[in-house]
Amino acid sequence: MATETVDLRRVVQSEPLHHSSIVFLLYKQPGCWKAVELESKALMDWDRWLVMGIIGIIVGTVGFLIHQIIDYLIKLKWELVKNYIQKGNFHMTWLYILGIGLAMIIVSSGLVVFFCPTGAPSGLPEVIGFLNGASIQHIFNIRTFVGTFVSCVLAVASGLFCGPEGPMIHLGAIIGYGLSQSKPKILGMNLPSFTRFWNSADKRNFVTAGAGAGIASVFHAPVGGLLFTLEEVASFWDIKLAWQTFFCCMTAAFTTDLISSSLCGFVYRGQFGFFKAEMRILFWVKNLLDMSVLAFVPAIFLGILGGLLGALFVFLNIRINRLRMWFFNTIPKTSLRKTAKLLESVLVLVLTITATVYLPYFFHCTPVKNLPEFEPSTKPENISQPTWHISEYNCPLGTIQTGPDGANYSNRSFNEAAALLAENGMRGITYLFRRGTHEEFGYASLFTALVFYFLLSCLTAGSAIASGLVIPMLYTGALYGRIVGLILVSILGVQTDEHSAWIDPGLFAAVGAASFFSGVSRLTISLTVIMVEITNDVQSLLLIMLAVMLAKMVGDWFNMSLYSSLLKLKSIPYLDAEPFVCHRKKWLNLELFAARDVMKLHVRVLHVRENIAFLAQLLANTSHSGFPVVYKSKPDQAEVFLGTITRLELCVLLENEAVFEKETTEDSESCAPLLSYQKIRVEKLPNQQRMTMLLGRYTTDPQYQQRFINLEPYINKSAVSVQAHFSLQRTYIIFRSLGLRHLTVVDLQNQVVGIITRKDLISLQLEEKLGLQQSSNQLHSDDELLD
């Protein structure tokens, strides 16, 4: 028996608090102890590591597919209009590019609007809210996965100023959720599944790992993916989860690199498993520069500028999204509202395509000097006929010839505006980060691209497509960073000696990219590591750290980060690590308030033995997700708090009439069979319509007035409760730290007097409730709190 007791503890500790009643079920059901012993053998968590590895492999494969499909569609789109561009026929170019883009954006936006609304715009705020404990529907189903994948690929390939990073995080989270929580079935046969992971804690862990793997795959940055989940995504973290997420991110990055090593454009190029630096590192910086202490002066300026522009971007984007929501809410008909969202995406595309096609017409061609993207074909016979690049646009065709010294010489030229606007965003960032290209881009092209990219990416973010903002943030920062570097070159000239080589526009483009990214997202540690991983530029680490820190500090003076602002805008009940409540520009000390100040009164409670008709009527008339359960130890005593039971568990019980009892005597406990833990432990009802029909029947049929159900085996008797006079500050910390959905408030006699839900603790509600008390000076005395 001692061995069995230890095994039972392991099982119970692996489950969330609201399923502690599994102990009762295990005692009552034969054969359960054998299952407990089998599960206890997984001491090394080999199956958990296996799932983490599978998640990483699948996420890495998905990341590879997204990049390859986007690159292929962009290349195909511009190849179709190459002849029109070279002939200077910009009107036909605009018609073709716009027609292809419209076909893509209609499908992309249509999928989000009509097929999977939770996939727009990136799904990242929803993932952050879910990992914080909020209940958000339909963000992890197969429809959302398919819709987000296709919408993201088509949106980026259509030419909009966006990237695949945000949706990739969402896709990784969906994969983590699906693999750990699914019940696989092939040809009608149920395959083995990891049922021991069907609980809230493990579900959050796998979603966290999947989100980190998404960043690791899309950026080829495994350490950055780990730190990003720690700093921005996850609300609950421990060292064990860190190791597992690290393994998942490593597997995802390795899978993407392995497949990319031999496949380019879905064509096998050989060299499988040979990782080239220029292929693996996203924005590879070949020439590292020696630093000078003087370089910190422009880095400080870029950090401040990044914070200011980042705060401005957040302000404009939130205002645009609020205006967007207000306008769509004024349309009463659902079909018209969805159509309007689709048409808005089309309008944004028309503006973007018009800018990218016609703006390069006003810029002259610049001779190619140090842009290594213009490489001759690997075949010697094609050395004089190099491949056409989008950035060449309407420039005269050039040739590449081999000189007497064996070096290749070119008379090719490129259009600066086309390289910055028409090219893929990742390719454009590579141009801007390149070292030794002091005079490749002029002020006119950089300022033009900065204005249009800033405004159009701000307008695109939040529209009805699955898209991310990381590439636009890096691009915008790289543009103004390169402008600052170009100013230094204009003042000091092109420096070639090693002590002044740091005066390079490419260096400050990377610092500027990090500063704007931080100014918008307020990331610090993970952003610094990601920048080093995607550039391989360790020399500029201190400059990036300084710019990132200053950008965050300056941005925080004006507003919250973009992701925090979107959580608030979407009314997702997100709880920060510490509560911050402001009333009349003064911060309130929550230690001066009690739990009773924010709790809901008039709580609907249940008894241990409850009438079926009453339960059905209660569920039909309320939308509460959980209910306190009370009981009397003796008939003449008051009802005291025993535990809680969730709405979903009550619905599952009502679906199984076998557990109903005809009388409420004490010995009736042995008459009704108990439902197994697997039946009680469900995430959602398989048939909501059937449940609605059952509730109606139980409410109206007289026979169910005489039927009862014993709730005791299914009650969470370890439910947390606090007394009414308990400190509100500590109540908040308990609620968030344990990831609760509801917290029962009791008096000194352990009688239920109220309940606190997640919505009662969000900042807006706390400000409203506590502000009213401050205004009326209704702080409770100790005697009042103890009543």
C-alpha positions in Angstrom: 0.0 0.0 0.0 2.9 2.4 0.6 4.0 2.1 -3.0 0.4 2.7 -4.3 0.1 5.9 -2.1 3.3 7.4 -3.6 2.1 6.6 -7.2 -1.2 8.2 -6.5 0.5 11.4 -5.3 2.4 11.6 -8.5 -0.8 11.3 -10.6 -2.6 13.9 -8.6 0.3 16.4 -8.6 0.5 16.2 -12.4 -3.2 17.4 -12.7 -4.5 20.9 -12.3 -6.3 21.8 -9.1 -9.8 21.6 -10.6 -9.4 17.8 -11.0 -8.3 16.8 -7.6 -11.4 14.7 -7.2 -9.7 12.1 -9.3 -8.6 10.6 -6.0 -12.2 9.7 -5.2 -12.7 8.2 -8.6 -9.6 6.1 -8.3 -10.7 4.6 -5.0 -14.2 3.8 -6.4 -13.3 2.3 -9.8 -11.7 -1.2 -10.1 -8.6 -1.4 -12.2 -7.7 2.2 -11.8 -4.7 1.5 -9.5 -3.1 -0.6 -12.3 -3.4 2.4 -14.6 -1.9 4.6 -12.0 1.1 2.3 -11.6 1.6 2.3 -15.4 1.6 6.0 -15.6 3.9 6.4 -12.6 6.7 4.6 -14.6 7.1 7.6 -16.8 9.5 9.1 -14.3 11.9 10.4 -16.9 9.1 12.1 -18.9 10.3 10.4 -22.1 6.9 10.8 -23.7 6.9 14.6 -22.9 10.3 15.0 -24.6 9.0 12.9 -27.5 6.0 15.2 -28.0 8.3 18.2 -27.8 10.5 16.8 -30.5 7.6 16.0 -32.8 6.2 19.5 -32.3 9.6 21.0 -33.3 9.9 18.8 -36.4 6.4 19.7 -37.6 6.8 23.4 -36.8 10.1 23.4 -38.6 8.6 21.8 -41.7 5.7 24.3 -41.7 8.2 27.2 -41.4 10.2 25.9 -44.4 7.0 25.5 -46.4 5.9 29.1 -45.6 9.2 30.6 -46.7 9.5 28.5 -49.8 5.9 29.1 -51.0 6.2 32.9 -50.4 9.5 33.2 -52.2 8.2 31.1 -55.1 5.0 33.1 -55.5 6.8 36.4 -55.4 9.4 35.3 -58.0 6.7 34.0 -60.2 4.6 37.1 -60.0 7.5 39.4 -61.0 8.7 37.1 -63.7 5.3 37.5 -65.4 5.8 41.2 -65.7 9.5 41.4 -66.4 9.1 42.3 -70.0 6.6 45.1 -69.3 9.0 46.6 -66.7 12.0 46.5 -69.0 10.0 48.2 -71.7 8.9 50.9 -69.3 5.2 49.9 -69.6 4.3 50.7 -65.9 0.5 50.7 -66.5 0.5 47.1 -67.7 2.8 46.2 -64.9 0.5 47.8 -62.4 -2.5 45.9 -63.9 -0.8 42.5 -63.9 0.7 42.9 -60.4 -2.6 44.3 -59.0 -4.7 41.5 -60.7 -2.4 38.8 -59.2 -2.4 40.5 -55.8 -6.2 40.9 -55.8 -6.6 37.2 -56.5 -4.3 36.4 -53.6 -5.8 39.0 -51.2 -9.4 38.0 -51.8 -8.6 34.4 -51.0 -6.4 35.4 -48.0 -8.9 37.9 -46.5 -11.9 35.7 -47.4 -10.4 32.8 -45.4 -10.0 35.0 -42.4 -13.3 36.7 -42.6 -15.5 33.7 -43.5 -13.6 30.6 -42.5 -11.4 31.3 -39.4 -11.9 34.8 -37.9 -9.5 34.0 -35.0 -6.6 33.8 -37.5 -6.5 37.6 -38.0 -4.4 39.5 -37.9 -1.6 37.4 -36.3 -3.3 35.5 -33.5 -0.4 36.4 -31.1 -2.5 38.4 -28.6 -4.9 35.5 -28.4 -2.1 33.1 -27.7 -0.7 35.4 -25.0 -4.1 35.7 -23.4 -4.7 31.9 -23.5 -1.4 31.3 -21.8 -2.3 33.8 -19.2 -5.4 31.8 -18.3 -8.1 33.5 -20.4 -10.7 31.2 -22.2 -10.7 32.0 -25.9 -12.6 29.9 -28.3 -11.6 28.4 -31.7 -8.0 29.6 -31.7 -6.5 26.1 -31.8 -8.7 24.1 -34.2 -7.8 22.7 -37.6 -9.9 25.4 -39.4 -7.8 28.1 -37.8 -4.6 26.3 -38.8 -5.5 25.8 -42.4 -6.9 29.3 -42.8 -4.0 31.0 -41.1 -1.4 29.1 -43.1 -3.0 29.9 -46.5 -4.0 33.5 -45.6 -0.5 34.3 -44.3 1.3 32.9 -47.4 -1.0 34.7 -49.8 -1.0 38.0 -47.9 2.8 38.2 -47.8 3.2 37.1 -51.5 0.5 39.6 -52.6 2.8 42.5 -51.9 1.4 43.9 -48.7 4.0 45.3 -46.2 3.8 42.4 -43.7 5.6 39.3 -42.7 4.9 35.7 -41.7 6.3 35.9 -38.1 3.1 36.5 -36.1 1.0 33.8 -37.8 4.0 31.4 -37.5 3.9 31.8 -33.8 0.1 31.1 -33.9 0.7 28.0 -36.1 3.3 26.7 -33.8 1.0 27.1 -30.8 -1.8 25.3 -32.7 0.6 22.4 -33.5 1.7 22.2 -29.8 -2.0 22.2 -28.7 -3.1 19.7 -31.3 -0.4 17.1 -30.9 -0.7 17.0 -27.1 -4.5 17.1 -26.8 -5.7 15.2 -29.9 -7.3 11.8 -30.1 -5.8 10.4 -33.3 -7.9 8.1 -35.4 -7.0 6.4 -38.7 -9.5 4.2 -40.7 -11.9 4.2 -37.7 -9.2 2.9 -35.3 -8.2 4.9 -32.2 -4.4 5.3 -32.0 -2.5 5.6 -28.7 -2.6 9.2 -27.4 -0.9 10.9 -24.6 -3.9 11.1 -22.3 -1.9 12.1 -19.3 -1.2 15.4 -21.0 -4.9 16.2 -21.1 -4.8 18.9 -18.4 -4.5 22.6 -18.3 -0.9 22.8 -17.1 0.6 20.5 -19.8 -1.6 22.1 -22.4 -0.1 25.5 -21.6 3.4 24.0 -21.7 3.0 22.5 -25.1 1.4 25.6 -26.5 4.3 27.7 -25.1 6.9 25.4 -26.7 5.0 25.4 -30.0 5.0 29.3 -30.0 8.7 29.4 -29.3 9.4 26.8 -32.1 7.5 29.1 -34.5 9.9 32.0 -33.8 12.9 29.6 -33.9 11.9 28.3 -37.3 11.0 31.6 -39.0 14.1 33.4 -37.8 16.5 30.3 -37.6 17.0 31.5 -34.0 16.4 28.8 -31.4 17.7 30.7 -28.4 15.7 33.8 -29.5 12.6 31.6 -29.7 13.1 30.4 -26.2 13.7 33.9 -24.8 10.8 35.3 -26.7 8.3 32.9 -25.1 9.8 33.7 -21.7 9.7 37.5 -22.1 6.5 38.0 -24.1 4.3 34.9 -24.5 4.3 32.8 -21.4 2.8 33.8 -18.1 3.9 30.6 -16.2 7.5 29.5 -16.4 9.8 27.1 -14.7 13.3 25.6 -15.4 11.8 22.3 -16.6 9.6 24.0 -19.1 12.7 26.1 -20.2 14.6 22.9 -21.0 11.8 21.4 -22.9 11.1 24.6 -24.9 14.8 24.9 -25.7 14.8 21.3 -27.1 11.6 22.1 -29.1 13.1 25.3 -30.5 16.4 23.5 -31.4 14.5 20.8 -33.2 12.4 23.3 -35.1 15.4 25.3 -36.2 17.4 22.2 -37.1 14.5 20.8 -39.2 14.1 24.1 -41.2 17.9 24.3 -41.8 18.1 20.6 -42.8 15.3 20.8 -45.4 16.5 24.2 -46.6 20.1 22.9 -47.1 19.1 21.0 -50.2 15.8 22.4 -51.4 15.4 25.9 -52.9 12.1 26.7 -54.6 11.1 23.1 -54.2 14.0 22.1 -56.5 16.6 19.7 -55.1 20.0 21.4 -55.3 22.1 18.7 -53.5 24.3 19.1 -50.5 21.8 17.7 -48.1 22.8 18.4 -44.5 25.4 21.0 -45.5 24.5 24.3 -43.8 25.7 27.3 -45.6 26.0 30.5 -43.6 24.3 32.7 -46.2 21.4 30.2 -46.3 21.0 29.6 -42.6 21.6 33.1 -41.2 18.6 35.2 -42.2 20.4 38.6 -42.7 24.0 37.4 -42.8 26.6 40.2 -42.2 29.8 39.0 -43.6 32.2 41.8 -42.7 32.3 42.5 -39.0 33.5 45.9 -38.0 35.8 47.0 -35.2 33.9 49.2 -32.7 34.8 52.6 -31.2 33.4 54.2 -28.2 32.2 57.0 -30.5 29.7 54.6 -32.1 27.7 54.7 -28.9 26.7 58.3 -29.6 24.6 57.6 -32.7 23.4 54.4 -31.0 21.9 56.5 -28.2 20.2 58.8 -30.7 18.8 55.7 -32.6 17.5 54.3 -29.3 15.7 57.5 -28.4 14.4 57.8 -32.0 13.2 54.2 -32.0 11.3 54.7 -28.8 9.6 57.8 -30.1 8.7 56.3 -33.5 7.7 53.0 -31.9 5.3 54.8 -29.5 3.9 56.8 -32.4 3.4 53.6 -34.4 1.5 52.0 -31.5 -0.6 55.1 -31.0 -1.5 55.2 -34.7 -2.2 51.5 -35.1 -4.5 51.4 -32.1 -6.4 54.5 -33.3 -6.8 53.0 -36.7 -8.0 49.7 -35.3 -10.5 51.4 -33.0 -11.8 53.4 -36.0 -11.9 50.1 -37.9 -13.9 48.4 -35.2 -16.3 51.4 -34.8 -17.0 51.5 -38.5 -17.6 47.7 -38.9 -19.9 47.8 -35.8 -22.1 50.4 -37.4 -22.9 47.9 -40.2 -25.9 45.9 -38.8 -25.9 43.0 -41.3 -23.3 40.4 -40.7 -22.7 39.5 -44.3 -22.2 43.2 -45.2 -19.9 43.6 -42.3 -17.7 40.7 -43.5 -17.7 42.0 -47.0 -16.6 45.4 -45.8 -13.6 43.8 -44.0 -12.6 42.1 -47.2 -13.0 45.2 -49.3 -10.8 47.1 -46.8 -8.0 44.6 -47.3 -8.4 45.1 -51.1 -8.2 48.9 -50.7 -4.9 48.5 -48.7 -3.5 46.3 -51.4 -4.4 48.8 -54.1 -2.5 51.5 -52.2 0.5 49.3 -51.6 0.8 48.0 -55.2 0.4 51.5 -56.6 3.2 52.7 -54.4 5.6 49.8 -55.2 5.0 49.9 -59.0 5.0 53.6 -59.7 7.4 55.1 -57.2 10.5 53.4 -58.7 9.7 55.2 -62.0 10.8 58.5 -60.4 14.3 57.2 -59.3 17.4 56.8 -61.4 19.6 53.7 -61.7 22.6 53.3 -59.5 25.6 51.2 -60.6 26.0 47.9 -58.7 29.2 48.0 -56.6 28.9 45.8 -53.5 25.5 44.2 -53.5 26.3 40.5 -53.7 22.7 39.5 -54.4 23.7 40.1 -58.1 25.7 37.0 -58.6 26.4 35.3 -61.9 25.0 31.9 -62.7 27.0 29.0 -61.5 27.1 27.7 -65.1 30.1 29.1 -67.0 28.2 29.4 -70.2 25.7 31.9 -68.6 28.3 34.1 -67.1 27.5 37.0 -69.6 23.7 36.6 -69.1 23.1 37.1 -65.4 19.7 36.4 -63.8 17.3 39.4 -63.7 16.4 40.7 -60.3 13.4 42.8 -59.2 15.7 45.5 -58.0 17.0 46.1 -61.5 13.5 47.1 -62.5 13.6 49.4 -65.6 17.4 49.7 -65.6 19.4 48.7 -68.7 20.5 45.1 -68.8 24.1 44.6 -67.8 26.7 41.9 -68.3 29.2 40.2 -66.1 32.6 39.4 -67.6 35.7 37.7 -66.2 38.8 39.8 -66.3 42.4 38.8 -66.7 42.8 38.4 -63.0 40.0 35.9 -62.9 37.6 38.2 -61.1 34.1 39.0 -62.3 33.3 42.5 -63.4 29.8 43.9 -64.0 28.3 47.0 -65.5 24.9 46.3 -64.0 22.7 48.8 -62.3 19.7 48.8 -60.0 16.8 51.0 -59.0 17.1 52.1 -55.4 13.3 52.5 -54.8 12.6 49.1 -56.4 15.2 47.4 -54.2 13.5 48.9 -51.1 9.8 48.7 -52.1 9.2 46.1 -54.8 11.6 43.5 -53.4 10.6 41.0 -50.7 10.9 42.5 -47.2 13.6 40.1 -46.1 15.7 40.8 -49.3 15.3 44.6 -48.7 16.5 44.2 -45.1 19.5 42.3 -46.3 20.4 45.2 -48.6 20.2 47.7 -45.8 22.3 45.6 -43.4 25.1 45.1 -45.9 28.4 46.5 -44.9 30.6 48.4 -47.2 27.7 49.8 -49.2 28.1 53.4 -48.1 26.6 55.1 -51.2 24.3 52.4 -52.6 21.2 54.1 -51.3 20.6 57.9 -51.3 18.5 60.1 -49.0 15.6 60.3 -51.4 15.0 56.6 -51.8 15.5 56.0 -48.0 13.1 58.7 -46.9 10.5 57.8 -49.5 10.6 54.1 -48.5 10.5 55.1 -44.7 7.4 57.2 -45.0 5.5 54.7 -47.2 6.6 51.6 -45.3 5.8 53.2 -41.9 2.3 54.4 -42.9 1.2 51.4 -45.0 2.5 48.8 -42.6 0.6 50.6 -39.8 -2.5 50.5 -41.9 -2.0 46.8 -42.9 -1.6 45.7 -39.3 -5.1 44.8 -38.0 -6.8 44.3 -41.4 -8.6 41.0 -42.1 -5.6 39.0 -43.1 -3.2 36.7 -41.3 0.0 38.7 -41.1 2.9 39.7 -38.9 4.7 42.9 -38.1 8.2 41.8 -37.4 9.6 42.3 -40.9 7.9 45.8 -41.2 9.4 46.8 -37.8 12.9 45.6 -38.7 12.6 47.3 -42.2 11.3 50.6 -40.8 14.1 50.8 -38.2 16.7 49.7 -40.8 15.6 52.6 -43.0 16.0 55.4 -40.5 19.1 53.7 -39.1 20.7 53.8 -42.5 19.7 57.4 -42.9 21.6 58.2 -39.7 24.6 56.3 -41.0 24.5 58.1 -44.3 24.5 61.4 -42.5 27.7 60.4 -40.7 29.2 59.4 -44.0 28.2 62.7 -45.6 29.9 64.6 -42.7 33.0 62.5 -42.2 33.3 60.8 -45.6 33.9 57.1 -46.4 36.4 55.8 -43.9 38.6 52.9 -44.8 41.1 52.8 -41.8 40.3 50.3 -39.1 39.8 52.9 -36.4 37.0 54.7 -38.3 35.5 51.7 -40.2 32.5 51.7 -37.8 31.1 54.7 -39.7 29.1 52.4 -41.9 25.3 52.9 -42.8 24.8 49.1 -42.7 25.9 48.9 -39.0 23.5 51.6 -38.0 20.7 50.1 -40.1 20.9 47.0 -37.8 21.0 49.1 -34.7 18.0 51.1 -35.9 16.1 47.9 -36.8 16.5 46.7 -33.2 15.6 50.1 -31.7 12.3 50.3 -33.7 11.4 46.7 -32.9 11.9 47.4 -29.2 10.1 50.7 -29.4 7.0 48.9 -30.7 7.2 45.5 -28.9 9.1 46.7 -25.8 11.2 43.5 -26.0 14.8 43.6 -24.7 16.6 40.4 -23.9 15.0 38.2 -26.5 15.2 40.9 -29.2 19.0 41.4 -28.6 19.6 37.6 -28.9 17.4 37.4 -32.0 19.3 40.3 -33.7 22.6 38.6 -33.1 21.3 35.2 -34.4 19.8 36.7 -37.6 22.8 38.9 -38.4 25.8 37.0 -36.9 27.1 40.4 -35.9 28.5 39.9 -32.4 30.6 43.0 -32.7 27.6 45.3 -32.5 26.0 43.5 -29.5 26.6 46.4 -27.0 25.3 49.0 -29.5 22.1 46.9 -30.0 21.7 46.4 -26.2 22.0 50.1 -25.6 19.6 51.1 -28.4 17.0 48.4 -27.3 17.1 49.5 -23.6 16.7 53.2 -24.5 13.9 52.5 -27.0 11.9 50.5 -24.4 12.4 53.2 -21.7 11.3 56.0 -24.0 8.4 54.1 -25.4 7.1 53.2 -21.9 6.8 56.9 -21.1 4.1 57.3 -23.8 2.1 54.1 -24.0 2.1 50.3 -23.6 3.6 47.9 -26.0 1.7 47.0 -29.2 0.8 43.5 -27.9 -0.4 44.8 -24.6 -2.4 47.5 -26.3 -4.0 44.9 -28.6 -4.9 42.7 -25.6 -6.7 45.7 -24.1 -8.3 46.6 -27.4 -9.6 43.1 -27.9 -10.9 43.0 -24.3 -8.9 39.9 -23.5 -8.8 39.6 -19.7 -5.0 39.6 -19.3 -3.6 39.8 -15.8 -0.2 41.3 -15.4 2.3 39.9 -13.0 1.7 42.8 -10.6 -1.6 44.8 -10.4 -1.3 48.5 -11.3 -4.4 50.6 -10.5 -4.5 54.3 -11.0 -7.2 56.6 -9.8 -7.1 60.4 -10.5 -3.4 60.0 -11.6 -2.5 58.4 -8.2 -1.5 54.7 -7.8 -3.6 52.8 -5.4 -2.1 50.5 -2.8 -4.2 47.3 -3.0 -3.0 46.2 0.4 -5.5 48.8 1.7 -8.4 47.0 0.0 -10.0 43.6 0.7 -11.3 40.8 -1.5 -14.9 41.8 -0.7 -14.3 45.2 -2.5 -14.2 43.5 -5.9 -16.2 40.2 -5.4 -19.5 39.5 -7.1 -22.4 39.1 -4.6 -25.5 36.8 -4.8 -23.6 33.7 -5.8 -25.5 30.7 -7.2 -24.4 27.8 -5.1 -25.0 24.0 -5.5 -25.5 21.3 -2.9 -23.7 18.0 -2.8 -27.0 16.2 -3.9 -28.8 18.4 -6.4 -32.0 18.1 -8.3 -31.7 17.4 -12.0 -34.4 19.9 -13.0 -32.8 22.6 -10.9 -29.4 22.0 -12.5 -30.8 22.1 -16.0 -32.6 25.3 -15.3 -29.5 26.8 -13.8 -27.3 26.0 -16.8 -29.9 27.1 -19.2 -30.4 30.5 -17.5 -26.8 31.4 -16.7 -23.5 31.5 -18.4 -21.2 31.0 -15.3 -18.3 28.7 -15.9 -18.1 27.4 -12.4 -20.2 27.1 -9.2 -19.3 26.8 -5.5 -20.7 23.7 -3.8 -21.9 23.8 -0.1 -23.0 21.2 2.3 -24.3 20.7 5.9 -22.4 18.3 8.2 -25.5 18.2 10.4 -29.1 19.3 9.6 -29.1 22.1 12.2 -25.8 23.6 11.0 -25.2 26.3 8.4 -24.1 25.4 4.9 -20.4 25.7 4.5 -18.1 25.8 1.4 -16.9 22.4 0.2 -15.4 22.9 -3.2 -16.3 23.9 -6.8 -17.5 22.2 -9.9 -17.3 23.5 -13.5 -20.1 24.1 -15.9 -18.5 21.7 -18.4 -18.4 18.9 -15.8 -22.1 19.5 -14.9 -23.0 19.2 -18.6 -21.1 15.9 -19.0 -22.9 14.5 -15.9 -26.3 15.6 -17.3 -25.5 13.8 -20.6 -25.1 10.5 -18.7 -28.5 9.5 -17.2 -26.8 6.5 -15.6 -25.5 8.6 -12.8 -29.0 9.9 -11.9 -30.5 8.8 -8.6 -34.2 8.5 -7.7 -33.8 9.3 -4.1 -31.5 11.3 -1.8 -30.8 8.8 1.0 -27.3 8.4 2.3 -27.0 4.9 1.0 -27.9 5.9 -2.6 -24.2 6.5 -3.2 -23.7 2.9 -4.1 -26.6 2.8 -6.5 -25.4 5.0 -9.3 -22.2 4.2 -11.2 -19.4 6.7 -11.4 -18.1 8.3 -14.6 -14.5 7.6 -15.5 -11.9 10.4 -15.3 -11.5 10.3 -19.1 -15.2 11.0 -19.6 -15.3 13.9 -17.1 -12.0 15.3 -18.4 -13.2 16.9 -21.7 -12.3 20.3 -23.2 -15.6 20.9 -24.9 -19.0 19.3 -25.5 -19.0 17.2 -28.7 -22.6 18.2 -29.4 -23.8 21.5 -28.1 -27.3 21.2 -29.7 -27.9 17.9 -28.0 -27.0 19.5 -24.7 -29.5 22.3 -25.3 -32.2 19.8 -26.1 -31.4 17.8 -22.9 -31.6 20.9 -20.7 -35.0 21.8 -22.2 -36.3 18.2 -21.5 -34.9 18.1 -18.0 -36.5 21.4 -17.2 -40.0 20.6 -18.5 -40.3 16.8 -17.9 -41.9 16.2 -14.4 -40.0 13.0 -13.8 -36.7 14.8 -13.5 -38.2 16.8 -10.6 -37.7 13.6 -8.6 -34.3 12.7 -9.9 -31.1 13.7 -8.2 -27.4 13.5 -8.8 -24.5 13.0 -6.3 -21.9 15.7 -7.1 -19.5 14.7 -4.4 -17.2 12.4 -6.5 -16.7 15.2 -9.1 -16.2 18.2 -6.8 -12.8 19.9 -6.7 -12.4 19.8 -3.0 -9.0 21.5 -3.2 -10.5 24.6 -4.7 -8.9 27.8 -3.3 -10.9 30.2 -1.3 -10.1 33.4 0.6 -11.9 35.2 3.4 -13.7 38.4 2.7 -11.2 40.5 4.7 -8.2 39.0 2.8 -5.8 41.5 1.2 -6.8 42.4 -2.4 -3.1 42.6 -3.4 -2.4 39.0 -2.3 -5.8 37.9 -3.7 -4.6 39.1 -7.1 -1.3 37.3 -6.8 -2.9 34.0 -5.7 -5.4 34.2 -8.5 -2.8 34.8 -11.2 -0.1 32.6 -9.9 -2.4 29.6 -9.8 -4.0 30.4 -13.1 -7.5 30.3 -11.6 -10.8 30.9 -13.4 -12.8 31.7 -10.3 -12.0 32.3 -6.6 -14.6 31.7 -3.9 -14.9 34.3 -1.1 -16.1 33.1 2.3 -16.7 34.6 5.7 -15.2 33.5 9.0 -17.8 30.7 9.3 -16.7 29.4 5.8 -20.0 30.4 4.3 -19.9 31.6 0.7 -20.4 35.4 0.4 -19.1 36.1 -3.1 -16.9 35.0 -6.0 -14.1 36.6 -7.9 -13.5 35.9 -11.6 -10.8 37.0 -14.0 -12.8 39.9 -15.3 -13.1 41.3 -11.8 -9.3 41.7 -11.5 -8.4 43.3 -14.8 -7.1 46.9 -14.5 -10.2 48.6 -15.9 -12.6 46.9 -13.5 -10.3 47.5 -10.5 -10.0 51.1 -11.4 -13.7 51.5 -11.6 -14.6 49.6 -8.4 -11.8 50.9 -6.2 -12.0 54.4 -7.6 -15.7 54.6 -6.5 -14.7 53.6 -3.0 -11.9 56.1 -3.0 -14.3 58.8 -4.1 -16.8 58.0 -1.4 -14.2 57.2 1.3 -15.8 53.9 2.0 -12.6 52.1 3.1 -13.6 49.2 5.5 -12.6 49.2 9.1 -11.2 46.0 10.6 -14.4 45.4 12.5 -16.5 45.6 9.3 -14.2 43.2 7.5 -14.5 40.6 10.2 -18.3 40.7 10.3 
